[in-house]
């Protein structure tokens, strides 16, 4: 996304200096999780080269949502249980 696209979208929505900007992640099931803002990286920190206005990265802490971690853990466990049940079902045949 280009900065101008974000600015245009914010102008379209309407904002002021008190508007809070939040970050979230929507997984493949459509579940949405809040993420913590970590830092803005640019220049040598991001690309190893001096800053030249090409790329700015807004970092978020992906696993900061305990609900996200719990849900993903539960999904993995359920998938493992399903796999084990499939193997057992095939063994019984």
PDB file of N, CA, C and O in Angstrom:
ATOM      1  N   UNK A   1       0.849  -1.178   0.000  1.00  0.00           N
ATOM      2  CA  UNK A   1       0.000   0.000   0.000  1.00  0.00           C
ATOM      3  C   UNK A   1       0.888   1.232   0.000  1.00  0.00           C
ATOM      4  O   UNK A   1       1.868   1.298   0.742  1.00  0.00           O
ATOM      5  N   UNK A   2       0.558   2.176  -0.804  1.00  0.00           N
ATOM      6  CA  UNK A   2       1.288   3.443  -0.839  1.00  0.00           C
ATOM      7  C   UNK A   2       0.739   4.371   0.250  1.00  0.00           C
ATOM      8  O   UNK A   2      -0.442   4.300   0.589  1.00  0.00           O
ATOM      9  N   UNK A   3       1.586   5.229   0.790  1.00  0.00           N
ATOM     10  CA  UNK A   3       1.193   6.161   1.841  1.00  0.00           C
ATOM     11  C   UNK A   3       0.007   7.011   1.393  1.00  0.00           C
ATOM     12  O   UNK A   3      -0.924   7.243   2.164  1.00  0.00           O
ATOM     13  N   UNK A   4       0.047   7.471   0.150  1.00  0.00           N
ATOM     14  CA  UNK A   4      -1.044   8.325  -0.352  1.00  0.00           C
ATOM     15  C   UNK A   4      -2.376   7.584  -0.348  1.00  0.00           C
ATOM     16  O   UNK A   4      -3.423   8.195  -0.129  1.00  0.00           O
ATOM     17  N   UNK A   5      -2.347   6.252  -0.591  1.00  0.00           N
ATOM     18  CA  UNK A   5      -3.582   5.459  -0.549  1.00  0.00           C
ATOM     19  C   UNK A   5      -4.160   5.424   0.859  1.00  0.00           C
ATOM     20  O   UNK A   5      -5.371   5.532   1.046  1.00  0.00           O
ATOM     21  N   UNK A   6      -3.274   5.269   1.856  1.00  0.00           N
ATOM     22  CA  UNK A   6      -3.723   5.282   3.250  1.00  0.00           C
ATOM     23  C   UNK A   6      -4.267   6.652   3.627  1.00  0.00           C
ATOM     24  O   UNK A   6      -5.327   6.752   4.244  1.00  0.00           O
ATOM     25  N   UNK A   7      -3.553   7.697   3.265  1.00  0.00           N
ATOM     26  CA  UNK A   7      -4.003   9.061   3.575  1.00  0.00           C
ATOM     27  C   UNK A   7      -5.342   9.353   2.913  1.00  0.00           C
ATOM     28  O   UNK A   7      -6.233   9.929   3.537  1.00  0.00           O
ATOM     29  N   UNK A   8      -5.486   8.960   1.662  1.00  0.00           N
ATOM     30  CA  UNK A   8      -6.759   9.178   0.960  1.00  0.00           C
ATOM     31  C   UNK A   8      -7.898   8.435   1.635  1.00  0.00           C
ATOM     32  O   UNK A   8      -8.997   8.973   1.770  1.00  0.00           O
ATOM     33  N   UNK A   9      -7.646   7.197   2.061  1.00  0.00           N
ATOM     34  CA  UNK A   9      -8.678   6.419   2.749  1.00  0.00           C
ATOM     35  C   UNK A   9      -9.046   7.068   4.080  1.00  0.00           C
ATOM     36  O   UNK A   9     -10.224   7.151   4.426  1.00  0.00           O
ATOM     37  N   UNK A  10      -8.043   7.529   4.829  1.00  0.00           N
ATOM     38  CA  UNK A  10      -8.318   8.206   6.099  1.00  0.00           C
ATOM     39  C   UNK A  10      -9.100   9.491   5.871  1.00  0.00           C
ATOM     40  O   UNK A  10     -10.017   9.800   6.632  1.00  0.00           O
ATOM     41  N   UNK A  11      -8.748  10.246   4.830  1.00  0.00           N
ATOM     42  CA  UNK A  11      -9.493  11.468   4.508  1.00  0.00           C
ATOM     43  C   UNK A  11     -10.935  11.150   4.141  1.00  0.00           C
ATOM     44  O   UNK A  11     -11.852  11.892   4.495  1.00  0.00           O
ATOM     45  N   UNK A  12     -11.131  10.053   3.437  1.00  0.00           N
ATOM     46  CA  UNK A  12     -12.475   9.633   3.021  1.00  0.00           C
ATOM     47  C   UNK A  12     -13.321   9.266   4.247  1.00  0.00           C
ATOM     48  O   UNK A  12     -14.501   9.608   4.327  1.00  0.00           O
ATOM     49  N   UNK A  13     -12.700   8.569   5.192  1.00  0.00           N
ATOM     50  CA  UNK A  13     -13.389   8.146   6.414  1.00  0.00           C
ATOM     51  C   UNK A  13     -13.621   9.328   7.343  1.00  0.00           C
ATOM     52  O   UNK A  13     -14.683   9.462   7.951  1.00  0.00           O
ATOM     53  N   UNK A  14     -12.618  10.174   7.439  1.00  0.00           N
ATOM     54  CA  UNK A  14     -12.661  11.302   8.367  1.00  0.00           C
ATOM     55  C   UNK A  14     -11.927  10.957   9.645  1.00  0.00           C
ATOM     56  O   UNK A  14     -12.203   9.928  10.262  1.00  0.00           O
ATOM     57  N   UNK A  15     -11.009  11.793  10.045  1.00  0.00           N
ATOM     58  CA  UNK A  15     -10.234  11.579  11.257  1.00  0.00           C
ATOM     59  C   UNK A  15      -9.730  12.911  11.784  1.00  0.00           C
ATOM     60  O   UNK A  15      -9.795  13.928  11.093  1.00  0.00           O
ATOM     61  N   UNK A  16      -9.222  12.898  13.027  1.00  0.00           N
ATOM     62  CA  UNK A  16      -8.566  14.074  13.593  1.00  0.00           C
ATOM     63  C   UNK A  16      -7.388  13.605  14.433  1.00  0.00           C
ATOM     64  O   UNK A  16      -7.080  12.414  14.444  1.00  0.00           O
ATOM     65  N   UNK A  17      -6.734  14.503  15.126  1.00  0.00           N
ATOM     66  CA  UNK A  17      -5.541  14.135  15.875  1.00  0.00           C
ATOM     67  C   UNK A  17      -5.835  13.210  17.053  1.00  0.00           C
ATOM     68  O   UNK A  17      -4.908  12.635  17.622  1.00  0.00           O
ATOM     69  N   UNK A  18      -7.094  13.056  17.427  1.00  0.00           N
ATOM     70  CA  UNK A  18      -7.462  12.158  18.522  1.00  0.00           C
ATOM     71  C   UNK A  18      -7.922  10.779  18.049  1.00  0.00           C
ATOM     72  O   UNK A  18      -8.240   9.919  18.870  1.00  0.00           O
ATOM     73  N   UNK A  19      -7.961  10.566  16.747  1.00  0.00           N
ATOM     74  CA  UNK A  19      -8.393   9.280  16.213  1.00  0.00           C
ATOM     75  C   UNK A  19      -7.331   8.224  16.493  1.00  0.00           C
ATOM     76  O   UNK A  19      -6.148   8.430  16.221  1.00  0.00           O
ATOM     77  N   UNK A  20      -7.765   7.099  17.037  1.00  0.00           N
ATOM     78  CA  UNK A  20      -6.845   6.003  17.354  1.00  0.00           C
ATOM     79  C   UNK A  20      -6.745   5.061  16.162  1.00  0.00           C
ATOM     80  O   UNK A  20      -7.755   4.686  15.566  1.00  0.00           O
ATOM     81  N   UNK A  21      -5.527   4.685  15.824  1.00  0.00           N
ATOM     82  CA  UNK A  21      -5.272   3.733  14.751  1.00  0.00           C
ATOM     83  C   UNK A  21      -4.934   2.395  15.385  1.00  0.00           C
ATOM     84  O   UNK A  21      -3.985   2.298  16.164  1.00  0.00           O
ATOM     85  N   UNK A  22      -5.699   1.366  15.059  1.00  0.00           N
ATOM     86  CA  UNK A  22      -5.452   0.036  15.610  1.00  0.00           C
ATOM     87  C   UNK A  22      -5.081  -0.920  14.483  1.00  0.00           C
ATOM     88  O   UNK A  22      -5.317  -0.639  13.308  1.00  0.00           O
ATOM     89  N   UNK A  23      -4.503  -2.043  14.858  1.00  0.00           N
ATOM     90  CA  UNK A  23      -4.097  -3.055  13.892  1.00  0.00           C
ATOM     91  C   UNK A  23      -4.756  -4.374  14.263  1.00  0.00           C
ATOM     92  O   UNK A  23      -4.904  -4.701  15.440  1.00  0.00           O
ATOM     93  N   UNK A  24      -5.146  -5.117  13.251  1.00  0.00           N
ATOM     94  CA  UNK A  24      -5.753  -6.419  13.509  1.00  0.00           C
ATOM     95  C   UNK A  24      -5.411  -7.377  12.381  1.00  0.00           C
ATOM     96  O   UNK A  24      -4.925  -6.979  11.322  1.00  0.00           O
ATOM     97  N   UNK A  25      -5.676  -8.642  12.635  1.00  0.00           N
ATOM     98  CA  UNK A  25      -5.429  -9.710  11.671  1.00  0.00           C
ATOM     99  C   UNK A  25      -6.683 -10.547  11.562  1.00  0.00           C
ATOM    100  O   UNK A  25      -7.272 -10.919  12.577  1.00  0.00           O
ATOM    101  N   UNK A  26      -7.103 -10.852  10.334  1.00  0.00           N
ATOM    102  CA  UNK A  26      -8.242 -11.728  10.115  1.00  0.00           C
ATOM    103  C   UNK A  26      -7.711 -13.037   9.551  1.00  0.00           C
ATOM    104  O   UNK A  26      -7.046 -13.050   8.515  1.00  0.00           O
ATOM    105  N   UNK A  27      -8.011 -14.150  10.245  1.00  0.00           N
ATOM    106  CA  UNK A  27      -7.513 -15.437   9.768  1.00  0.00           C
ATOM    107  C   UNK A  27      -8.412 -15.987   8.662  1.00  0.00           C
ATOM    108  O   UNK A  27      -9.395 -15.362   8.264  1.00  0.00           O
ATOM    109  N   UNK A  28      -8.046 -17.179   8.177  1.00  0.00           N
ATOM    110  CA  UNK A  28      -8.769 -17.770   7.045  1.00  0.00           C
ATOM    111  C   UNK A  28     -10.225 -18.091   7.352  1.00  0.00           C
ATOM    112  O   UNK A  28     -11.027 -18.253   6.433  1.00  0.00           O
ATOM    113  N   UNK A  29     -10.581 -18.187   8.638  1.00  0.00           N
ATOM    114  CA  UNK A  29     -11.967 -18.465   9.008  1.00  0.00           C
ATOM    115  C   UNK A  29     -12.801 -17.189   9.154  1.00  0.00           C
ATOM    116  O   UNK A  29     -14.014 -17.253   9.352  1.00  0.00           O
ATOM    117  N   UNK A  30     -12.137 -16.024   9.056  1.00  0.00           N
ATOM    118  CA  UNK A  30     -12.848 -14.760   9.204  1.00  0.00           C
ATOM    119  C   UNK A  30     -12.799 -14.198  10.615  1.00  0.00           C
ATOM    120  O   UNK A  30     -13.335 -13.121  10.878  1.00  0.00           O
ATOM    121  N   UNK A  31     -12.150 -14.934  11.533  1.00  0.00           N
ATOM    122  CA  UNK A  31     -12.003 -14.468  12.912  1.00  0.00           C
ATOM    123  C   UNK A  31     -10.986 -13.329  12.941  1.00  0.00           C
ATOM    124  O   UNK A  31      -9.944 -13.409  12.290  1.00  0.00           O
ATOM    125  N   UNK A  32     -11.286 -12.271  13.694  1.00  0.00           N
ATOM    126  CA  UNK A  32     -10.419 -11.089  13.735  1.00  0.00           C
ATOM    127  C   UNK A  32      -9.766 -10.976  15.110  1.00  0.00           C
ATOM    128  O   UNK A  32     -10.420 -11.161  16.136  1.00  0.00           O
ATOM    129  N   UNK A  33      -8.459 -10.669  15.118  1.00  0.00           N
ATOM    130  CA  UNK A  33      -7.682 -10.572  16.349  1.00  0.00           C
ATOM    131  C   UNK A  33      -6.940  -9.247  16.386  1.00  0.00           C
ATOM    132  O   UNK A  33      -6.326  -8.847  15.396  1.00  0.00           O
ATOM    133  N   UNK A  34      -6.994  -8.561  17.531  1.00  0.00           N
ATOM    134  CA  UNK A  34      -6.252  -7.319  17.705  1.00  0.00           C
ATOM    135  C   UNK A  34      -4.765  -7.602  17.851  1.00  0.00           C
ATOM    136  O   UNK A  34      -4.375  -8.564  18.512  1.00  0.00           O
ATOM    137  N   UNK A  35      -3.942  -6.776  17.242  1.00  0.00           N
ATOM    138  CA  UNK A  35      -2.497  -6.934  17.301  1.00  0.00           C
ATOM    139  C   UNK A  35      -1.878  -5.678  17.905  1.00  0.00           C
ATOM    140  O   UNK A  35      -2.400  -4.578  17.722  1.00  0.00           O
ATOM    141  N   UNK A  36      -0.777  -5.835  18.617  1.00  0.00           N
ATOM    142  CA  UNK A  36      -0.094  -4.699  19.231  1.00  0.00           C
ATOM    143  C   UNK A  36       0.869  -4.061  18.243  1.00  0.00           C
ATOM    144  O   UNK A  36       1.596  -4.756  17.534  1.00  0.00           O
ATOM    145  N   UNK A  37       0.871  -2.733  18.201  1.00  0.00           N
ATOM    146  CA  UNK A  37       1.827  -1.978  17.401  1.00  0.00           C
ATOM    147  C   UNK A  37       3.195  -2.107  18.046  1.00  0.00           C
ATOM    148  O   UNK A  37       3.326  -1.931  19.257  1.00  0.00           O
ATOM    149  N   UNK A  38       4.210  -2.412  17.259  1.00  0.00           N
ATOM    150  CA  UNK A  38       5.547  -2.594  17.809  1.00  0.00           C
ATOM    151  C   UNK A  38       6.455  -1.443  17.420  1.00  0.00           C
ATOM    152  O   UNK A  38       6.995  -0.763  18.292  1.00  0.00           O
ATOM    153  N   UNK A  39       6.635  -1.210  16.120  1.00  0.00           N
ATOM    154  CA  UNK A  39       7.574  -0.182  15.688  1.00  0.00           C
ATOM    155  C   UNK A  39       7.372   0.139  14.210  1.00  0.00           C
ATOM    156  O   UNK A  39       6.699  -0.586  13.478  1.00  0.00           O
ATOM    157  N   UNK A  40       7.971   1.235  13.803  1.00  0.00           N
ATOM    158  CA  UNK A  40       8.039   1.588  12.394  1.00  0.00           C
ATOM    159  C   UNK A  40       9.497   1.456  11.976  1.00  0.00           C
ATOM    160  O   UNK A  40      10.374   2.093  12.559  1.00  0.00           O
ATOM    161  N   UNK A  41       9.756   0.631  10.966  1.00  0.00           N
ATOM    162  CA  UNK A  41      11.121   0.407  10.482  1.00  0.00           C
ATOM    163  C   UNK A  41      11.287   1.041   9.111  1.00  0.00           C
ATOM    164  O   UNK A  41      10.356   1.077   8.306  1.00  0.00           O
ATOM    165  N   UNK A  42      12.488   1.539   8.863  1.00  0.00           N
ATOM    166  CA  UNK A  42      12.797   2.128   7.563  1.00  0.00           C
ATOM    167  C   UNK A  42      14.309   2.175   7.398  1.00  0.00           C
ATOM    168  O   UNK A  42      15.054   1.953   8.352  1.00  0.00           O
ATOM    169  N   UNK A  43      14.748   2.459   6.203  1.00  0.00           N
ATOM    170  CA  UNK A  43      16.178   2.627   5.941  1.00  0.00           C
ATOM    171  C   UNK A  43      17.001   1.407   6.275  1.00  0.00           C
ATOM    172  O   UNK A  43      16.624   0.282   5.947  1.00  0.00           O
ATOM    173  N   UNK A  44      18.138   1.633   6.937  1.00  0.00           N
ATOM    174  CA  UNK A  44      19.085   0.554   7.227  1.00  0.00           C
ATOM    175  C   UNK A  44      18.464  -0.556   8.068  1.00  0.00           C
ATOM    176  O   UNK A  44      18.796  -1.726   7.879  1.00  0.00           O
ATOM    177  N   UNK A  45      17.569  -0.211   8.995  1.00  0.00           N
ATOM    178  CA  UNK A  45      16.921  -1.234   9.819  1.00  0.00           C
ATOM    179  C   UNK A  45      16.068  -2.178   8.983  1.00  0.00           C
ATOM    180  O   UNK A  45      15.950  -3.359   9.311  1.00  0.00           O
ATOM    181  N   UNK A  46      15.478  -1.675   7.914  1.00  0.00           N
ATOM    182  CA  UNK A  46      14.570  -2.480   7.101  1.00  0.00           C
ATOM    183  C   UNK A  46      15.262  -3.130   5.912  1.00  0.00           C
ATOM    184  O   UNK A  46      15.107  -4.329   5.681  1.00  0.00           O
ATOM    185  N   UNK A  47      16.019  -2.351   5.163  1.00  0.00           N
ATOM    186  CA  UNK A  47      16.595  -2.850   3.911  1.00  0.00           C
ATOM    187  C   UNK A  47      18.107  -3.008   3.949  1.00  0.00           C
ATOM    188  O   UNK A  47      18.688  -3.626   3.057  1.00  0.00           O
ATOM    189  N   UNK A  48      18.754  -2.453   4.979  1.00  0.00           N
ATOM    190  CA  UNK A  48      20.203  -2.480   5.035  1.00  0.00           C
ATOM    191  C   UNK A  48      20.843  -1.339   4.258  1.00  0.00           C
ATOM    192  O   UNK A  48      22.066  -1.199   4.234  1.00  0.00           O
ATOM    193  N   UNK A  49      20.004  -0.526   3.621  1.00  0.00           N
ATOM    194  CA  UNK A  49      20.483   0.602   2.822  1.00  0.00           C
ATOM    195  C   UNK A  49      20.016   1.908   3.454  1.00  0.00           C
ATOM    196  O   UNK A  49      19.053   1.913   4.221  1.00  0.00           O
ATOM    197  N   UNK A  50      20.685   3.013   3.143  1.00  0.00           N
ATOM    198  CA  UNK A  50      20.218   4.309   3.656  1.00  0.00           C
ATOM    199  C   UNK A  50      18.769   4.566   3.248  1.00  0.00           C
ATOM    200  O   UNK A  50      18.317   4.107   2.199  1.00  0.00           O
ATOM    201  N   UNK A  51      18.053   5.302   4.086  1.00  0.00           N
ATOM    202  CA  UNK A  51      16.641   5.613   3.843  1.00  0.00           C
ATOM    203  C   UNK A  51      16.487   6.454   2.586  1.00  0.00           C
ATOM    204  O   UNK A  51      17.175   7.459   2.407  1.00  0.00           O
ATOM    205  N   UNK A  52      15.564   6.026   1.711  1.00  0.00           N
ATOM    206  CA  UNK A  52      15.330   6.784   0.482  1.00  0.00           C
ATOM    207  C   UNK A  52      13.844   6.902   0.137  1.00  0.00           C
ATOM    208  O   UNK A  52      13.494   7.060  -1.033  1.00  0.00           O
ATOM    209  N   UNK A  53      12.978   6.827   1.128  1.00  0.00           N
ATOM    210  CA  UNK A  53      11.530   7.005   0.976  1.00  0.00           C
ATOM    211  C   UNK A  53      10.827   5.891   0.203  1.00  0.00           C
ATOM    212  O   UNK A  53       9.649   6.038  -0.122  1.00  0.00           O
ATOM    213  N   UNK A  54      11.496   4.793  -0.100  1.00  0.00           N
ATOM    214  CA  UNK A  54      10.865   3.734  -0.885  1.00  0.00           C
ATOM    215  C   UNK A  54       9.958   2.826  -0.064  1.00  0.00           C
ATOM    216  O   UNK A  54       8.845   2.513  -0.488  1.00  0.00           O
ATOM    217  N   UNK A  55      10.425   2.403   1.102  1.00  0.00           N
ATOM    218  CA  UNK A  55       9.683   1.422   1.896  1.00  0.00           C
ATOM    219  C   UNK A  55       9.708   1.819   3.365  1.00  0.00           C
ATOM    220  O   UNK A  55      10.758   2.159   3.911  1.00  0.00           O
ATOM    221  N   UNK A  56       8.541   1.771   3.997  1.00  0.00           N
ATOM    222  CA  UNK A  56       8.417   1.929   5.446  1.00  0.00           C
ATOM    223  C   UNK A  56       7.591   0.742   5.920  1.00  0.00           C
ATOM    224  O   UNK A  56       6.547   0.448   5.338  1.00  0.00           O
ATOM    225  N   UNK A  57       8.033   0.065   6.951  1.00  0.00           N
ATOM    226  CA  UNK A  57       7.320  -1.097   7.478  1.00  0.00           C
ATOM    227  C   UNK A  57       6.708  -0.744   8.826  1.00  0.00           C
ATOM    228  O   UNK A  57       7.401  -0.239   9.709  1.00  0.00           O
ATOM    229  N   UNK A  58       5.425  -1.003   8.990  1.00  0.00           N
ATOM    230  CA  UNK A  58       4.755  -0.826  10.281  1.00  0.00           C
ATOM    231  C   UNK A  58       4.682  -2.205  10.914  1.00  0.00           C
ATOM    232  O   UNK A  58       3.949  -3.076  10.445  1.00  0.00           O
ATOM    233  N   UNK A  59       5.447  -2.399  11.980  1.00  0.00           N
ATOM    234  CA  UNK A  59       5.521  -3.702  12.619  1.00  0.00           C
ATOM    235  C   UNK A  59       4.456  -3.876  13.681  1.00  0.00           C
ATOM    236  O   UNK A  59       4.194  -2.968  14.471  1.00  0.00           O
ATOM    237  N   UNK A  60       3.844  -5.047  13.694  1.00  0.00           N
ATOM    238  CA  UNK A  60       2.891  -5.411  14.736  1.00  0.00           C
ATOM    239  C   UNK A  60       3.353  -6.729  15.347  1.00  0.00           C
ATOM    240  O   UNK A  60       4.004  -7.539  14.688  1.00  0.00           O
ATOM    241  N   UNK A  61       3.011  -6.926  16.596  1.00  0.00           N
ATOM    242  CA  UNK A  61       3.366  -8.175  17.270  1.00  0.00           C
ATOM    243  C   UNK A  61       2.260  -9.178  16.980  1.00  0.00           C
ATOM    244  O   UNK A  61       1.156  -9.087  17.516  1.00  0.00           O
ATOM    245  N   UNK A  62       2.581 -10.132  16.122  1.00  0.00           N
ATOM    246  CA  UNK A  62       1.584 -11.048  15.587  1.00  0.00           C
ATOM    247  C   UNK A  62       0.950 -11.932  16.652  1.00  0.00           C
ATOM    248  O   UNK A  62      -0.265 -12.129  16.636  1.00  0.00           O
ATOM    249  N   UNK A  63       1.726 -12.460  17.560  1.00  0.00           N
ATOM    250  CA  UNK A  63       1.192 -13.369  18.574  1.00  0.00           C
ATOM    251  C   UNK A  63       0.824 -12.673  19.866  1.00  0.00           C
ATOM    252  O   UNK A  63       0.769 -13.310  20.919  1.00  0.00           O
ATOM    253  N   UNK A  64       0.568 -11.365  19.803  1.00  0.00           N
ATOM    254  CA  UNK A  64       0.253 -10.618  21.020  1.00  0.00           C
ATOM    255  C   UNK A  64      -1.168 -10.848  21.497  1.00  0.00           C
ATOM    256  O   UNK A  64      -1.487 -10.558  22.650  1.00  0.00           O
ATOM    257  N   UNK A  65      -2.018 -11.359  20.638  1.00  0.00           N
ATOM    258  CA  UNK A  65      -3.402 -11.628  21.018  1.00  0.00           C
ATOM    259  C   UNK A  65      -3.493 -13.021  21.628  1.00  0.00           C
ATOM    260  O   UNK A  65      -3.294 -14.015  20.930  1.00  0.00           O
ATOM    261  N   UNK A  66      -3.793 -13.106  22.923  1.00  0.00           N
ATOM    262  CA  UNK A  66      -3.878 -14.420  23.568  1.00  0.00           C
ATOM    263  C   UNK A  66      -5.007 -15.252  22.964  1.00  0.00           C
ATOM    264  O   UNK A  66      -4.901 -16.477  22.904  1.00  0.00           O
ATOM    265  N   UNK A  67      -6.073 -14.616  22.520  1.00  0.00           N
ATOM    266  CA  UNK A  67      -7.160 -15.344  21.862  1.00  0.00           C
ATOM    267  C   UNK A  67      -6.660 -15.991  20.571  1.00  0.00           C
ATOM    268  O   UNK A  67      -7.031 -17.121  20.256  1.00  0.00           O
ATOM    269  N   UNK A  68      -5.820 -15.274  19.828  1.00  0.00           N
ATOM    270  CA  UNK A  68      -5.264 -15.810  18.586  1.00  0.00           C
ATOM    271  C   UNK A  68      -4.442 -17.062  18.878  1.00  0.00           C
ATOM    272  O   UNK A  68      -4.614 -18.092  18.226  1.00  0.00           O
ATOM    273  N   UNK A  69      -3.555 -16.967  19.856  1.00  0.00           N
ATOM    274  CA  UNK A  69      -2.694 -18.095  20.197  1.00  0.00           C
ATOM    275  C   UNK A  69      -3.536 -19.277  20.657  1.00  0.00           C
ATOM    276  O   UNK A  69      -3.293 -20.409  20.239  1.00  0.00           O
ATOM    277  N   UNK A  70      -4.524 -19.029  21.515  1.00  0.00           N
ATOM    278  CA  UNK A  70      -5.400 -20.093  22.006  1.00  0.00           C
ATOM    279  C   UNK A  70      -6.169 -20.745  20.860  1.00  0.00           C
ATOM    280  O   UNK A  70      -6.229 -21.972  20.773  1.00  0.00           O
ATOM    281  N   UNK A  71      -6.754 -19.939  19.986  1.00  0.00           N
ATOM    282  CA  UNK A  71      -7.523 -20.477  18.864  1.00  0.00           C
ATOM    283  C   UNK A  71      -6.654 -21.297  17.925  1.00  0.00           C
ATOM    284  O   UNK A  71      -7.059 -22.376  17.493  1.00  0.00           O
ATOM    285  N   UNK A  72      -5.455 -20.798  17.601  1.00  0.00           N
ATOM    286  CA  UNK A  72      -4.571 -21.513  16.684  1.00  0.00           C
ATOM    287  C   UNK A  72      -4.075 -22.811  17.310  1.00  0.00           C
ATOM    288  O   UNK A  72      -3.939 -23.818  16.616  1.00  0.00           O
ATOM    289  N   UNK A  73      -3.802 -22.798  18.618  1.00  0.00           N
ATOM    290  CA  UNK A  73      -3.390 -24.019  19.309  1.00  0.00           C
ATOM    291  C   UNK A  73      -4.503 -25.044  19.282  1.00  0.00           C
ATOM    292  O   UNK A  73      -4.267 -26.223  19.016  1.00  0.00           O
ATOM    293  N   UNK A  74      -5.723 -24.592  19.561  1.00  0.00           N
ATOM    294  CA  UNK A  74      -6.882 -25.482  19.533  1.00  0.00           C
ATOM    295  C   UNK A  74      -7.080 -26.072  18.139  1.00  0.00           C
ATOM    296  O   UNK A  74      -7.382 -27.258  18.005  1.00  0.00           O
ATOM    297  N   UNK A  75      -6.913 -25.250  17.100  1.00  0.00           N
ATOM    298  CA  UNK A  75      -7.051 -25.736  15.725  1.00  0.00           C
ATOM    299  C   UNK A  75      -6.028 -26.824  15.414  1.00  0.00           C
ATOM    300  O   UNK A  75      -6.368 -27.847  14.820  1.00  0.00           O
ATOM    301  N   UNK A  76      -4.771 -26.606  15.816  1.00  0.00           N
ATOM    302  CA  UNK A  76      -3.714 -27.594  15.563  1.00  0.00           C
ATOM    303  C   UNK A  76      -4.005 -28.902  16.289  1.00  0.00           C
ATOM    304  O   UNK A  76      -3.833 -29.981  15.723  1.00  0.00           O
ATOM    305  N   UNK A  77      -4.446 -28.806  17.545  1.00  0.00           N
ATOM    306  CA  UNK A  77      -4.772 -30.013  18.315  1.00  0.00           C
ATOM    307  C   UNK A  77      -5.925 -30.755  17.658  1.00  0.00           C
ATOM    308  O   UNK A  77      -5.880 -31.979  17.530  1.00  0.00           O
ATOM    309  N   UNK A  78      -6.956 -30.032  17.242  1.00  0.00           N
ATOM    310  CA  UNK A  78      -8.092 -30.674  16.577  1.00  0.00           C
ATOM    311  C   UNK A  78      -7.661 -31.351  15.280  1.00  0.00           C
ATOM    312  O   UNK A  78      -8.130 -32.445  14.967  1.00  0.00           O
ATOM    313  N   UNK A  79      -6.766 -30.704  14.521  1.00  0.00           N
ATOM    314  CA  UNK A  79      -6.273 -31.312  13.284  1.00  0.00           C
ATOM    315  C   UNK A  79      -5.488 -32.594  13.574  1.00  0.00           C
ATOM    316  O   UNK A  79      -5.620 -33.583  12.853  1.00  0.00           O
ATOM    317  N   UNK A  80      -4.668 -32.575  14.634  1.00  0.00           N
ATOM    318  CA  UNK A  80      -3.918 -33.778  15.011  1.00  0.00           C
ATOM    319  C   UNK A  80      -4.852 -34.908  15.427  1.00  0.00           C
ATOM    320  O   UNK A  80      -4.642 -36.059  15.045  1.00  0.00           O
ATOM    321  N   UNK A  81      -5.876 -34.589  16.203  1.00  0.00           N
ATOM    322  CA  UNK A  81      -6.853 -35.594  16.636  1.00  0.00           C
ATOM    323  C   UNK A  81      -7.566 -36.177  15.418  1.00  0.00           C
ATOM    324  O   UNK A  81      -7.762 -37.389  15.336  1.00  0.00           O
ATOM    325  N   UNK A  82      -7.954 -35.321  14.472  1.00  0.00           N
ATOM    326  CA  UNK A  82      -8.600 -35.802  13.245  1.00  0.00           C
ATOM    327  C   UNK A  82      -7.675 -36.725  12.464  1.00  0.00           C
ATOM    328  O   UNK A  82      -8.110 -37.762  11.962  1.00  0.00           O
ATOM    329  N   UNK A  83      -6.398 -36.353  12.360  1.00  0.00           N
ATOM    330  CA  UNK A  83      -5.427 -37.188  11.642  1.00  0.00           C
ATOM    331  C   UNK A  83      -5.259 -38.549  12.322  1.00  0.00           C
ATOM    332  O   UNK A  83      -5.216 -39.582  11.653  1.00  0.00           O
ATOM    333  N   UNK A  84      -5.166 -38.542  13.641  1.00  0.00           N
ATOM    334  CA  UNK A  84      -5.022 -39.798  14.382  1.00  0.00           C
ATOM    335  C   UNK A  84      -6.265 -40.666  14.197  1.00  0.00           C
ATOM    336  O   UNK A  84      -6.153 -41.877  14.004  1.00  0.00           O
ATOM    337  N   UNK A  85      -7.445 -40.053  14.255  1.00  0.00           N
ATOM    338  CA  UNK A  85      -8.679 -40.810  14.056  1.00  0.00           C
ATOM    339  C   UNK A  85      -8.745 -41.412  12.654  1.00  0.00           C
ATOM    340  O   UNK A  85      -9.220 -42.534  12.482  1.00  0.00           O
ATOM    341  N   UNK A  86      -8.273 -40.676  11.657  1.00  0.00           N
ATOM    342  CA  UNK A  86      -8.259 -41.186  10.282  1.00  0.00           C
ATOM    343  C   UNK A  86      -7.333 -42.383  10.173  1.00  0.00           C
ATOM    344  O   UNK A  86      -7.682 -43.381   9.542  1.00  0.00           O
ATOM    345  N   UNK A  87      -6.159 -42.296  10.777  1.00  0.00           N
ATOM    346  CA  UNK A  87      -5.214 -43.418  10.754  1.00  0.00           C
ATOM    347  C   UNK A  87      -5.824 -44.629  11.452  1.00  0.00           C
ATOM    348  O   UNK A  87      -5.729 -45.746  10.944  1.00  0.00           O
ATOM    349  N   UNK A  88      -6.446 -44.422  12.604  1.00  0.00           N
ATOM    350  CA  UNK A  88      -7.068 -45.535  13.331  1.00  0.00           C
ATOM    351  C   UNK A  88      -8.217 -46.138  12.541  1.00  0.00           C
ATOM    352  O   UNK A  88      -8.368 -47.359  12.503  1.00  0.00           O
ATOM    353  N   UNK A  89      -9.028 -45.297  11.910  1.00  0.00           N
ATOM    354  CA  UNK A  89     -10.133 -45.790  11.086  1.00  0.00           C
ATOM    355  C   UNK A  89      -9.611 -46.635   9.917  1.00  0.00           C
ATOM    356  O   UNK A  89     -10.165 -47.688   9.603  1.00  0.00           O
ATOM    357  N   UNK A  90      -8.540 -46.158   9.283  1.00  0.00           N
ATOM    358  CA  UNK A  90      -7.952 -46.907   8.173  1.00  0.00           C
ATOM    359  C   UNK A  90      -7.334 -48.220   8.661  1.00  0.00           C
ATOM    360  O   UNK A  90      -7.379 -49.222   7.947  1.00  0.00           O
ATOM    361  N   UNK A  91      -6.767 -48.228   9.846  1.00  0.00           N
ATOM    362  CA  UNK A  91      -6.163 -49.433  10.421  1.00  0.00           C
ATOM    363  C   UNK A  91      -7.230 -50.469  10.697  1.00  0.00           C
ATOM    364  O   UNK A  91      -6.986 -51.661  10.506  1.00  0.00           O
ATOM    365  N   UNK A  92      -8.417 -50.051  11.143  1.00  0.00           N
ATOM    366  CA  UNK A  92      -9.504 -50.968  11.476  1.00  0.00           C
ATOM    367  C   UNK A  92     -10.054 -51.666  10.223  1.00  0.00           C
ATOM    368  O   UNK A  92     -10.604 -52.763  10.313  1.00  0.00           O
ATOM    369  N   UNK A  93      -9.905 -51.033   9.072  1.00  0.00           N
ATOM    370  CA  UNK A  93     -10.469 -51.588   7.830  1.00  0.00           C
ATOM    371  C   UNK A  93      -9.710 -52.743   7.341  1.00  0.00           C
ATOM    372  O   UNK A  93     -10.058 -53.319   6.310  1.00  0.00           O
TER     373      UNK A  93
END
